[in-house]
Amino acid sequence: MAAGRTGRPTCNIPREQLVYFVNMNFTRRELSTIFGVSERTISTRLEEYGLKKEDRWHDLSGKDILGLTFKNTCNILEVTACQNTSTTDDDIVAVLEEYFRRNPKILSLTAERNKSLLTIKELSPASAADLKILLRLPMNKLRMLRTLLKNAGVNIIPKRRKAYDGGSLEVGAASMKQRAGSADEPEVAFVRVKSLVDHLHRSIQHHHSAPSFSTNGSYKGKLWIKIGGDKGGNTTKLGLQVVNTENCNSPDNTDIFALYEAYDSIENLKVVFGSFTEDFITLQREGFTVNVGESIYPIYVFLFGDYEFLCKVVGHMGASAAYPCLWCYTKLSDLCNNNGPHNPMLWSKETQAFFTNPSWPAKRTVADMQQDLVRNKEDPRRGGDPRANGSNHHSIALDPILPILTHVDHIIPPSLHILLGLVVRYYKYLETYCRSIDHGSLGERNEELFKEWEEASSLTKTAEVDYFRLRDCVREEEEMLKTFKRANSNGNVLARNVRCSLPLCAVSASDISGNVDWIQCVQCGVDEDSGWYHLSCLRLTEQTAASFSVCPMCKGDVNDEESVLTWQKELIAQRKVEMKNSKLTYDKAKSSLDSIYEKVLATRGPVEKRLNEILEKDVGVVKQAYHSQCFVGNHCTIILKEIDKLLVVIEDEGMKQKLGKLFKSLRDIFLFFEARFLSADEVKELCSLCWNFGQWFPIAFPEERIPPKLHFLIAHIPECAMAWGTIGLLGEHGLESVHAIFNAEERVYACIRQKKERLLHIYNQHGQRSMVDKALISVVRRKCVMPHCDGRYKVLDGVRKCQKCGQSCN
């Protein structure tokens, strides 16, 4: 084709089409495919037509964007709230309205036909950055809003952005285990502040400017500081909260001061958080104060988090230890045996009042915990292993990461995890009860499957008993082998000066008593003083001793001390082979039982099916797909509220009343877990509910053991309420809700390959959000604040009202 000039003719791409596709967010690569040209040609045409990305929404006057109508005249942007906006858009409109209402220098606010009219005149860089953070828009909507405001002369992301002043940060990497059970220790990135004390000063100064800040009333003129940690997603976090503010459990009020990408093992915690030990001690010293302007505040420091974190921090062995409680010396065996009422306070019918239970275990003190640790380190038994000797020293086995100097009352029971754990546990009890009813009729519905299930259950139980018996024997024999090496063969005598005939005796000299079990060989025991052996030295039990006749000396297995050790090692090796075979048998039986159990679940009976249908359809709770199908906090609250709907599947009136009282008692107790101070009468009522529950539950459910979380609820939640006048204000809710924000930020910055840089960006982004000036904006409430109403606010006729009760949001 002749174009009247040299070279290939230009491709005709109309400007209108380019404008349309650019406004529809098509990329240059996609445009090159549509028009059949190269990306460079598309770039050339965009330059020729003067089209830029920021011009995509230049002319949007009168259009509904993000629930707002924009009108740009004379460099003054008028923002009008639309009437037909969704709930999310209503929140954006409310945030903008409240933000600008508090800054009269920035806008003029008028009302026109029940519409809010905002005219933006000026926006400082600092206020603009705060607005950007508080809106929390997705990136595509944030770009749209930024372009609209920028075209009106207001740049919400100015050249000098307001950066989060996190103080002196330390960004580095250290060798840590990224997951439990892993042998590899790769370099893991971490971010932390260098000085916790300086960081706390900055955080308190920031919160001091909030209108809701107070040290009066129940605070008793002091600042309450919570320090805790938890793992969520890929990161473990350590943060602090200032309790003396409104919504102190909000994630925006949770100041993270250390962060790393690995799981929360004791070793990893020491690597990253161990540097704050001296600062934590400084904060707890008597007389430590914080100066804010002309005010001087003493502080209380609390340690909060889930129970696993609390135990790791103070050096406790955890909830499965011999002494599972951080606050008292309750034994795990007492909790498992369920020996009747479990209550620190008993009710007197004569005086009609509670009195102290004289048999209740004593409370721990900080000094006792420190002494237990010192004694454990000096204990030579079991090779001097502190973990192995922990049961002899009240389960204190490790050096604390953040030591408590004041009192154990400053370690706060994890109220949120107590709620989650108990509701999930007893809902599973309800499920198991319904399943037992169905399994009772399983033989009628499927006789062959019922027989297979019974046989597999019996085989699995037998194999399990054999395996764990052999495992315990191997452990005992390995410990005895160490004793053989340390023993003195001349130190153990029976009455009449009879000695153990084994060349190397394992019984120590201090065990000389009539309680030591002896046995005599039929060959070398020619008289009553010869051929005697300790049962433990020959690895005999009371059952195997009945078939004993010839000792290893007569058999020729043992000649001297060295042969004794060799013989013992051979016995251990043989027992390990037996244990391995028993483990294979147990795993095979358990696998068979699991496969049959899946068939049983597939043929769920009518009772269990009905229970799950009510849970999903009538109650509105769907089990989570993770953590063994557990519930979240809101699910637990709903289940406690709607428990009567779930119990209709049970025909036995006695069991229905027991389960109803169980869940309703928990519901009455958890009502006091709100984030507020309790009155004196409310504290008294909470204590009475917990103690009465501890009196009733072990009797009503004698087959159930007392889990540690139930022990905390009965014994130590009342102590916390009496000591501090609140439960919810000191809870771990804020730290748990931070995980979702960090997980979202991780997805945003996932494209950054440098681990340190990516972690720093995530840390700074949350720092910007937590350090926003709270005086600029109030909380936009979504749920109705009226008692006994669970409705949500929505803009109705130009006014934010509750959709359920119609009450306006003031």
BELFEN-V112290 format. One record per residue. PSI is psi in whole degrees, -180 to 180 (* if undefined). Layout:
{{PSI} {PSI}}
//
This chain:
{{134} {123} {1} {9} {162} {157} {175} {140} {149} {148} {129} {110} {108} {143} {-37} {-39} {-42} {-42} {-42} {-50} {-36} {-41} {-23} {11} {28} {138} {169} {-35} {-42} {-38} {-38} {-34} {-40} {-46} {-6} {34} {178} {164} {-33} {-37} {-42} {-43} {-40} {-44} {-37} {-39} {-41} {-40} {-4} {32} {133} {162} {-37} {-8} {5} {-36} {39} {-44} {85} {24} {129} {-4} {148} {107} {122} {29} {13} {148} {125} {140} {118} {110} {129} {42} {22} {122} {119} {125} {120} {133} {130} {151} {-37} {65} {156} {177} {-44} {-42} {-36} {-40} {-40} {-45} {-45} {-39} {-47} {-45} {-48} {-38} {-48} {-24} {-31} {-4} {79} {-21} {-19} {-24} {169} {129} {124} {168} {134} {108} {51} {26} {143} {124} {118} {127} {111} {123} {-38} {145} {117} {158} {-41} {-47} {-34} {-43} {-40} {-42} {-42} {-43} {-41} {-28} {-36} {47} {154} {160} {-39} {-39} {-32} {-39} {-40} {-47} {-40} {-42} {-42} {-46} {-36} {-39} {-23} {5} {10} {115} {109} {-7} {79} {174} {-42} {91} {151} {107} {151} {123} {86} {9} {-158} {106} {150} {116} {123} {-167} {148} {158} {119} {158} {125} {-20} {158} {138} {-2} {138} {-21} {147} {77} {172} {124} {131} {147} {154} {133} {158} {153} {-32} {115} {-35} {-47} {-39} {-38} {-40} {-47} {-40} {-41} {-40} {-37} {-47} {-24} {-26} {-10} {142} {-29} {-2} {135} {147} {12} {179} {-129} {-17} {-19} {38} {15} {157} {131} {119} {125} {131} {129} {-180} {165} {159} {133} {131} {-130} {-3} {149} {135} {147} {126} {171} {156} {140} {115} {-22} {29} {163} {142} {51} {-22} {7} {146} {-26} {-20} {8} {111} {108} {126} {2} {144} {136} {158} {72} {174} {167} {60} {164} {-41} {-44} {-40} {-39} {-36} {-46} {-44} {-11} {-23} {-14} {7} {-49} {-40} {-40} {-38} {-41} {-42} {-26} {-7} {142} {132} {-5} {130} {163} {127} {121} {105} {-122} {1} {145} {125} {127} {160} {153} {134} {128} {149} {124} {167} {-177} {166} {-34} {-43} {-43} {-43} {-42} {-38} {-39} {-1} {18} {155} {-8} {-180} {-17} {9} {172} {-34} {88} {-9} {137} {-20} {-14} {177} {34} {137} {147} {-35} {-36} {-35} {-37} {-32} {-25} {71} {32} {-161} {135} {95} {129} {-19} {136} {152} {131} {119} {-26} {-51} {-8} {48} {164} {146} {159} {135} {116} {-22} {7} {140} {151} {158} {150} {156} {161} {-39} {-40} {-40} {-39} {-40} {-39} {-40} {-43} {-45} {-37} {-42} {-30} {-4} {119} {-7} {151} {42} {14} {20} {117} {-36} {-42} {-32} {5} {-36} {-22} {-7} {44} {33} {25} {114} {-15} {158} {137} {144} {-45} {96} {142} {125} {-20} {-78} {154} {-15} {-18} {-4} {115} {129} {139} {88} {-40} {-45} {-28} {-44} {-51} {-47} {-44} {-40} {-44} {-42} {-47} {-18} {-39} {-33} {-42} {-43} {-44} {-39} {-44} {-38} {-36} {-35} {-43} {-40} {-28} {-30} {8} {-38} {-34} {-36} {-36} {89} {-39} {-45} {-36} {-42} {-43} {-42} {-42} {-44} {-44} {-38} {-43} {-45} {-42} {-42} {-43} {-46} {-36} {-44} {-44} {-43} {-49} {-30} {-46} {-38} {-43} {-37} {-43} {-43} {-43} {-41} {-36} {-37} {-38} {-33} {-38} {-37} {-38} {-41} {-26} {-9} {160} {118} {-15} {4} {-8} {117} {152} {172} {152} {24} {31} {130} {157} {127} {-7} {136} {-30} {106} {144} {-11} {126} {164} {-24} {-6} {16} {108} {171} {-7} {-11} {130} {133} {160} {149} {138} {142} {-18} {-56} {-8} {70} {-25} {-177} {-8} {3} {161} {26} {143} {152} {141} {-41} {-33} {-33} {5} {40} {146} {178} {-31} {-47} {-21} {-23} {-29} {8} {139} {-52} {134} {165} {-22} {-44} {-31} {-18} {10} {-24} {132} {-43} {-174} {-39} {-39} {-28} {-46} {-42} {-43} {-42} {-41} {-38} {-39} {-42} {-43} {-41} {-40} {-34} {-37} {-43} {-40} {-41} {-44} {-38} {-36} {-41} {-42} {-42} {-44} {-40} {-43} {-40} {-39} {-42} {-42} {-41} {-42} {-39} {-37} {-34} {-37} {-38} {-43} {-35} {-27} {52} {144} {174} {-32} {-49} {-38} {-44} {-40} {-45} {-34} {-43} {-40} {-42} {-43} {-50} {-43} {-32} {30} {127} {130} {146} {155} {8} {168} {51} {39} {50} {-178} {161} {176} {-43} {-36} {-43} {-42} {-42} {-42} {-43} {-35} {-36} {30} {-29} {-33} {-34} {-31} {-3} {-16} {-13} {127} {-28} {113} {-36} {-47} {-37} {-41} {-40} {-49} {-37} {-44} {-36} {-54} {-37} {-33} {-42} {-40} {-43} {-35} {-43} {-14} {-23} {5} {13} {155} {75} {168} {143} {145} {170} {-39} {-38} {-38} {-42} {-42} {-40} {-46} {-42} {-41} {-44} {-45} {-39} {-36} {-40} {-27} {-36} {-42} {-50} {-27} {-39} {-31} {72} {-22} {-13} {136} {167} {107} {155} {-38} {-36} {-36} {-43} {-41} {-42} {-42} {-39} {-19} {-44} {-37} {-42} {-43} {-41} {-33} {-40} {-7} {12} {156} {-51} {-35} {-26} {13} {178} {19} {-44} {-42} {-35} {-38} {-15} {-28} {-41} {-37} {-44} {-37} {-39} {-41} {-34} {-37} {-33} {-42} {18} {-20} {-13} {119} {-31} {115} {-41} {-44} {-41} {-44} {-36} {-41} {-43} {-43} {-46} {-34} {-44} {-34} {-40} {-42} {-41} {-21} {15} {146} {106} {-15} {-16} {-20} {144} {171} {131} {108} {137} {-37} {147} {138} {-4} {142} {144} {27} {128} {25} {174} {150} {144} {152} {114} {117} {38} {1} {137} {114} {159} {132} {-19} {-51} {-12} {4} {135} {153} {107} {*}}
//
